[in-house]
Amino acid sequence: MKFIRNNSLNPYFNIALEEYCLENKANDENFFIIWRNKPSIIVGRHQNIFQEIDYEYIKKKIY
């Protein structure tokens, strides 16, 4: 098992690192990655953003 401590708070980098590890690992490799993001909303490709987030709350916090 490989341990990766990622100190980045950038969600773009963190998601990219996770994808890189999954796409480029050997079949028998496992990863344990510790990371955190700045406040962010991350929604998957097949998710409905309005069902996954509280839009009114986000609107108040951002604007």
Secondary structure, 3 states (H helix, E strand, C coil): CEEEECCCCCHHHHHHHHHHHHHCCCCCCCEEEECCCCCCCCCCCCCCHHHHCCHHHHHHHHC
